[in-house]
Amino acid sequence: MSFPQFRLSCYLFFAALLTCTGARAQFFIQQGSKLVGSGAVGSSIQGSSVALSADGNTALIGGPLDSPAQYGTGVGAVWVFTRDSNGNWSQQGSKLVGDGTVSVNMMGADQGYSVAVSADGNTALEGGPDDDNYAGAVWVFTRDNDGIWSQQGSKLVGSGAVGSYAEQGSSVALSADGNTALVGGPLDNNSAGAVWVFTRDSKGNWSQQGSKLVGTGAVDPAIQGVSVALSGDGNTALVGGFWDNGGPDSGVGAVWIFTRDNSGNWSQQGSKLVGTGAVGSAAQGSSVALSTDGNTALEGGPTDNNSAGAVWVFTRDSNGNWDQQGSKMVGTGAVGPVTATQGVSVALSADGNTALEGGPGDNSDTGAVWVFTRDNGIWSQQGSKLVGNGAAGAGEQGFSVALSADASTALEGGPDDNPAGAAWPLVRASGFTPVPGSLQQLSVGFDGAMWGINSSQQIYMYNTQTQSFQEAPGDLMQVAVGSNGAVWGVNSSDQVFRYDSSNQSWDYIPSGNLATIAVGADGDVWGLNSAQQIFHFNTTTQSFQEIPGDLAQIAVGFDGAVWGVNSSGQVYRFNPGTQNFQQVPGIMTQIAVGTDGDVWALSNIQTSITSTGFHRIGIQYLELWRRFR
């Protein structure tokens, strides 16, 4: 059974009342088609790197093998896409290719291997680690008020590199204002690695700030700078080195923190960070991300547990001390036989409460992205893994990820998408996504438990582990869910049943003869018979007792919050003191009550707000109202 879009927006409030097809909210949904930049030459592997402006309306997509060159390199390029007010994405200008590259033995620079963008989207960095025979470099581009991009100054190459193969530009990061840039060179000094800081003055001139940064406490060549991140103010830097303590084949990995004082001097803050709970050599630090205030850090370890992968979270207190927050995060729903490599990429919202982790190896390199959110210091997965539509072949989605400041827009790159790579824009879901199964009636409990009835009166309960509906014994016309396992139902003969979870069976309640039933958050049970008489379940006598009045529909919340509407649409509220229903101004067709006593109702009549106490929300064709408490 399908419903117009305007009806779907009501189901969050009326899941226990309305008939619908089974659906489960997803955290992100794809916005439009995948993004593939025009003007590519060869297989550019677009999506190898991605970045988003703070508002999510400007996206950078790197393609380092664009215009293929010798020895597996490319000239490389970066594409810019912008989103209009209607949510449509389009390429802005031609691809960006920096000037001043140095080609040795006809090798390319691999521009776009890494990208970063300022908060306003007007300053962009693109790294080319293979420029000048692997010395590497970074190019800066700026956008004017007409949307025209141009290179700002010469390419940036940090001084003080040891050896000829630092590969500067393997990773890049920008402060929110675009005036501080962080550049990683992981092969500096025989793969010890290092990071360079550059700053821009008011005239648009860039210069190196201080000496290169190398963290202390490394064991073995750590390739520091393989990943980097900056806080919004540019004063906290996060540097990953996944070869630390084990080398290229079995690195445990680590992350180093650096901070900048008011004089522009950088120093390491504390010891290197290594997450606990790793299984085997996790390669921690393969990817890193920082919140805007610099107090929450993510580090990915894609080879943890035989390349299942994981992500660790660290937080900083007011004294500058860093500690791991919770256990490592591993998204559910990964598909083999190739392991998911979760943590190849990570991204973090401005407030640090939403995290993305990419696993490009999932499902035989199809790839996927997982979303986690933090609530009072506790992290939990939100929805199922994300896989973009329209992929051609095994695209390795999640190879790169980016997130807008408010976590309302996400971008995931898939460089192996055929033929040139791609990126998928995602937005926070405001509606529902389909779940396998077809139900005629659905009830959602206050603890999130979901039960439903199909057109054949078969009963289904939602299994959160398999993320699907599974058939339960018996047959019912209607099911109602409260909390803590309180599930009730009525069959076609108006008989009442209560579910016994211990025996996975239904107990018949002989005192009831009801057409509809409702269960509150505290287990309070009410019902209506075919004559619209009202009944309340007495837990002492274990029987239903009649309450004066008649209603066509009843809704139960918490702690005595019981509301209903009669066949004329008049609204009533139960008074526990007088044990009767009292009329409330308003004409409504359906009503629902939340655990906090919040009341929502539907009406197809333009009722006055002031006379009803209900506030009109305004949904086309069927008005949605919320009562002021």
Long-range contacts (C-beta under 8 A, 24 or more apart in sequence): 1-438, 1-440, 4-621, 5-431, 6-619, 6-620, 6-621, 6-622, 7-622, 8-431, 8-432, 9-430, 9-431, 9-619, 9-624, 10-602, 10-619, 10-622, 10-624, 11-432, 13-592, 13-600, 13-624, 14-590, 14-592, 14-600, 14-602, 15-442, 15-443, 15-444, 15-450, 16-442, 16-443, 16-444, 16-480, 16-481, 16-518, 16-555, 16-592, 17-553, 17-555, 17-590, 17-592, 18-442, 18-590, 19-440, 19-441, 19-442, 20-439, 20-442, 21-434, 21-437, 21-438, 21-439, 22-435, 22-436, 22-437, 22-438, 22-439, 22-442, 22-450, 22-452, 22-460, 22-462, 22-469, 23-432, 23-433, 23-434, 23-435, 24-383, 24-432, 24-433, 24-435, 24-462, 24-467, 25-383, 25-429, 25-431, 25-432, 25-433, 26-383, 26-384, 26-429, 26-432, 26-433, 27-371, 27-373, 27-382, 27-383, 27-386, 27-428, 27-429, 28-371, 28-383, 28-386, 28-410, 28-426, 28-427, 28-428, 28-429, 29-426, 29-427, 29-429, 29-431, 29-433, 30-388, 30-389, 30-424, 30-425, 30-426, 31-83, 31-87, 31-89, 31-409, 31-425, 31-426, 31-427, 32-87, 32-88, 32-89, 32-425, 33-390, 34-388, 34-389, 34-390, 34-391, 34-414, 34-417, 34-422, 34-423, 34-424, 35-59, 35-61, 35-79, 35-81, 35-89, 35-91, 35-422, 35-423, 35-424, 35-425, 36-417, 36-420, 36-421, 36-422, 37-61, 37-63, 37-77, 37-79, 37-81, 37-91, 37-95, 37-420, 38-91, 38-95, 39-77, 39-94, 39-95, 40-66, 40-77, 40-95, 40-420, 41-66, 41-67, 41-68, 42-66, 42-67, 42-68, 42-74, 42-420, 43-68, 43-419, 43-420, 43-421, 44-74, 44-76, 44-77, 44-420, 44-421, 45-415, 45-416, 45-420, 45-421, 46-79, 46-413, 46-415, 46-420, 46-421, 46-422, 46-423, 47-395, 47-399, 47-400, 47-412, 47-413, 47-414, 47-415, 47-417, 47-421, 47-422, 47-423, 48-112, 48-113, 48-399, 48-400, 48-413, 48-415, 48-421, 49-112, 49-113, 49-114, 49-115, 49-400, 49-413, 50-115, 50-400, 50-401, 50-402, 50-411, 50-412, 50-413, 50-423, 51-115, 51-116, 51-117, 51-124, 51-402, 51-411, 52-117, 52-402, 52-403, 52-404, 52-409, 52-410, 52-411, 53-117, 53-118, 53-119, 53-120, 53-121, 53-404, 54-119, 54-120, 54-121, 54-176, 54-350, 54-404, 54-405, 55-121, 55-404, 55-405, 56-83, 56-404, 56-405, 56-406, 56-408, 56-409, 57-82, 57-83, 57-121, 57-409, 58-82, 58-83, 58-92, 58-117, 58-121, 59-83, 59-89, 59-402, 59-411, 59-423, 59-425, 60-115, 60-116, 60-117, 60-124, 60-126, 61-112, 61-115, 61-411, 61-413, 61-423, 62-111, 62-112, 62-113, 62-114, 62-115, 62-126, 62-400, 62-413, 63-95, 63-112, 63-415, 63-420, 63-421, 64-110, 64-111, 64-112, 64-113, 64-128, 65-108, 65-110, 66-95, 66-97, 66-111, 66-112, 67-108, 68-108, 69-103, 69-106, 69-107, 69-108, 70-105, 70-106, 70-107, 70-108, 71-105, 71-107, 73-107, 73-108, 73-109, 73-110, 73-130, 74-108, 74-110, 75-101, 75-108, 75-109, 75-111, 76-108, 76-109, 76-110, 76-111, 76-112, 76-113, 76-126, 76-128, 77-111, 77-112, 78-111, 78-112, 78-115, 78-124, 78-126, 78-141, 80-124, 80-143, 80-149, 81-425, 82-147, 83-409, 83-425, 87-427, 89-425, 92-147, 92-149, 93-147, 93-148, 93-149, 96-124, 96-126, 96-139, 96-141, 96-149, 96-151, 98-126, 98-128, 98-137, 98-139, 98-141, 98-151, 98-155, 99-139, 99-151, 99-154, 99-155, 100-137, 100-139, 100-154, 100-155, 101-128, 101-131, 101-132, 101-137, 101-155, 102-131, 102-132, 102-133, 102-135, 104-132, 104-133, 105-133, 107-133, 109-137, 111-139, 113-169, 113-170, 114-169, 114-170, 114-171, 114-172, 114-184, 115-172, 116-172, 116-173, 116-174, 116-181, 117-174, 118-174, 118-175, 118-176, 118-177, 118-178, 119-176, 119-177, 119-178, 119-232, 119-405, 120-178, 122-178, 123-152, 123-174, 123-178, 124-149, 125-172, 125-173, 125-174, 125-181, 126-169, 126-172, 127-168, 127-169, 127-170, 127-171, 127-172, 127-183, 128-155, 128-169, 129-167, 129-168, 129-169, 129-170, 129-185, 130-167, 131-155, 131-169, 132-157, 133-164, 133-165, 134-164, 134-165, 134-166, 134-167, 134-187, 135-161, 135-164, 135-165, 135-166, 135-167, 135-168, 136-166, 136-167, 136-168, 136-169, 136-170, 136-185, 137-168, 137-169, 138-168, 138-169, 138-172, 138-181, 138-183, 138-198, 140-181, 140-200, 140-206, 142-204, 152-204, 152-206, 153-204, 153-205, 153-206, 156-181, 156-183, 156-196, 156-198, 156-206, 156-208, 158-183, 158-185, 158-194, 158-196, 158-198, 158-208, 158-212, 159-208, 159-212, 160-194, 160-196, 160-211, 160-212, 161-185, 161-188, 161-189, 161-194, 161-212, 162-188, 162-189, 162-190, 163-187, 163-188, 163-189, 163-190, 166-194, 168-196, 170-225, 170-226, 171-225, 171-226, 171-227, 171-228, 171-240, 172-228, 173-228, 173-229, 173-230, 173-237, 174-230, 175-230, 175-231, 175-232, 175-233, 175-234, 176-232, 176-233, 176-234, 176-292, 177-234, 179-234, 180-209, 180-230, 180-234, 181-206, 182-228, 182-229, 182-230, 182-237, 183-225, 183-228, 184-224, 184-225, 184-226, 184-227, 184-228, 184-239, 185-212, 185-225, 186-223, 186-224, 186-225, 186-226, 186-241, 187-223, 188-212, 188-225, 189-214, 190-221, 191-221, 191-222, 191-223, 191-243, 192-218, 192-221, 192-222, 192-223, 192-224, 193-221, 193-222, 193-223, 193-224, 193-225, 193-226, 193-241, 194-224, 194-225, 195-224, 195-225, 195-228, 195-237, 195-239, 195-258, 197-237, 197-260, 197-266, 199-264, 209-264, 209-266, 210-264, 210-265, 210-266, 213-237, 213-239, 213-258, 213-266, 213-268, 215-239, 215-241, 215-254, 215-256, 215-258, 215-268, 215-272, 216-268, 216-272, 217-254, 217-271, 217-272, 218-244, 218-254, 218-272, 219-244, 219-245, 219-246, 220-244, 220-245, 220-246, 220-247, 220-251, 221-247, 222-251, 222-254, 224-256, 226-285, 226-286, 227-285, 227-286, 227-287, 227-288, 228-288, 229-288, 229-289, 229-290, 229-297, 230-290, 231-290, 231-291, 231-292, 231-293, 231-294, 232-292, 232-293, 232-294, 232-350, 233-294, 234-260, 235-259, 235-260, 235-294, 236-260, 236-269, 236-290, 236-294, 237-266, 238-288, 238-289, 238-290, 238-297, 238-299, 239-285, 239-288, 240-284, 240-285, 240-286, 240-287, 240-288, 240-299, 241-285, 242-283, 242-284, 242-285, 242-286, 242-301, 243-283, 244-272, 244-285, 245-274, 246-281, 249-281, 250-281, 251-281, 251-283, 252-278, 252-281, 252-282, 252-283, 252-284, 253-281, 253-282, 253-283, 253-284, 253-285, 253-286, 253-299, 253-301, 254-284, 254-285, 255-284, 255-285, 255-288, 255-297, 255-299, 255-314, 257-297, 257-316, 257-322, 259-320, 269-320, 269-322, 270-320, 270-321, 270-322, 273-297, 273-299, 273-314, 273-322, 273-324, 275-299, 275-301, 275-310, 275-312, 275-314, 275-324, 275-328, 276-324, 276-328, 277-310, 277-327, 277-328, 278-304, 278-305, 278-310, 278-328, 279-304, 279-305, 279-306, 280-304, 280-305, 280-306, 282-310, 284-312, 286-343, 286-344, 287-343, 287-344, 287-345, 287-346, 287-358, 288-346, 289-346, 289-347, 289-348, 289-355, 290-348, 291-348, 291-349, 291-350, 291-351, 291-352, 292-350, 292-351, 292-352, 292-405, 293-352, 295-352, 296-325, 296-348, 296-352, 297-322, 298-346, 298-347, 298-348, 298-355, 298-357, 299-343, 299-346, 300-342, 300-343, 300-344, 300-345, 300-346, 300-357, 301-328, 301-343, 302-341, 302-342, 302-343, 302-344, 302-359, 302-361, 303-341, 304-328, 304-330, 304-343, 305-330, 306-339, 307-339, 307-340, 307-341, 307-361, 308-334, 308-339, 308-340, 308-341, 308-342, 309-339, 309-340, 309-341, 309-342, 309-343, 309-344, 309-357, 309-359, 309-361, 310-342, 310-343, 311-342, 311-343, 311-346, 311-355, 311-357, 311-372, 313-355, 313-374, 313-379, 315-352, 325-374, 325-377, 325-379, 326-377, 326-378, 326-379, 329-355, 329-357, 329-370, 329-372, 329-379, 329-381, 331-357, 331-359, 331-368, 331-370, 331-372, 331-381, 331-385, 332-381, 332-385, 333-368, 333-384, 333-385, 333-467, 334-359, 334-362, 334-363, 334-368, 334-385, 335-362, 335-363, 335-364, 336-363, 337-364, 338-362, 338-363, 338-364, 338-365, 340-368, 342-370, 344-398, 344-399, 345-398, 345-399, 345-400, 345-401, 345-413, 346-401, 347-401, 347-402, 347-403, 347-410, 348-403, 349-403, 349-404, 349-405, 349-406, 349-407, 350-405, 350-406, 350-407, 353-407, 354-403, 354-407, 355-379, 356-401, 356-402, 356-403, 356-410, 356-412, 357-398, 357-401, 358-397, 358-398, 358-399, 358-400, 358-401, 358-412, 359-385, 359-398, 360-396, 360-397, 360-398, 360-399, 360-414, 361-396, 362-398, 363-387, 364-394, 365-394, 365-395, 365-396, 365-416, 366-391, 366-394, 366-395, 366-396, 366-397, 367-394, 367-395, 367-396, 367-397, 367-398, 367-399, 367-412, 367-414, 368-397, 368-398, 369-397, 369-398, 369-401, 369-410, 369-412, 371-410, 383-429, 384-467, 386-410, 386-412, 386-426, 388-412, 388-414, 388-422, 388-424, 388-426, 389-424, 391-417, 391-422, 392-417, 392-418, 392-419, 393-417, 393-418, 395-421, 395-422, 397-424, 435-462, 435-467, 435-468, 435-469, 436-468, 436-469, 437-468, 437-469, 439-469, 441-478, 441-479, 443-479, 443-480, 443-481, 444-481, 445-481, 445-482, 445-483, 445-486, 445-487, 445-519, 446-482, 446-483, 446-520, 446-521, 446-558, 446-595, 447-483, 447-484, 449-481, 449-483, 449-485, 449-487, 450-481, 451-479, 451-481, 451-487, 452-479, 453-477, 453-478, 453-479, 457-491, 457-492, 459-489, 472-499, 472-504, 473-504, 473-505, 473-506, 474-505, 474-506, 478-516, 478-517, 480-517, 480-518, 480-519, 480-525, 481-519, 482-519, 482-520, 482-521, 482-522, 482-523, 482-524, 482-525, 482-556, 483-521, 483-522, 483-523, 484-523, 486-519, 486-523, 486-525, 487-519, 488-517, 488-519, 488-525, 489-517, 490-514, 490-515, 490-516, 490-517, 490-527, 494-529, 494-530, 496-527, 496-544, 509-537, 509-542, 509-543, 509-544, 511-542, 511-543, 511-544, 512-537, 512-543, 512-544, 514-544, 516-553, 516-554, 518-554, 518-555, 518-556, 519-556, 520-556, 520-557, 520-558, 520-561, 520-562, 520-593, 521-557, 521-558, 521-595, 522-558, 522-559, 524-556, 524-560, 524-562, 525-556, 526-554, 526-556, 526-562, 527-554, 528-552, 528-553, 528-554, 532-566, 532-567, 534-564, 534-581, 547-574, 547-579, 547-580, 547-581, 548-580, 548-581, 549-580, 549-581, 551-581, 553-590, 553-591, 555-591, 555-592, 555-593, 556-593, 557-593, 557-594, 557-595, 557-596, 557-597, 557-598, 557-599, 558-593, 558-594, 558-595, 558-596, 558-597, 559-597, 561-593, 561-597, 561-599, 562-593, 563-591, 563-593, 563-599, 564-591, 565-589, 565-590, 565-591, 565-601, 569-603, 569-605, 571-601, 571-612, 584-612, 584-613, 585-611, 585-612, 585-613, 586-611, 586-612, 586-613, 586-614, 586-625, 588-614, 588-625, 597-629, 598-626, 598-627, 598-629, 599-626, 599-627, 599-629, 600-624, 600-625, 600-626, 600-627, 601-625, 601-626, 601-627
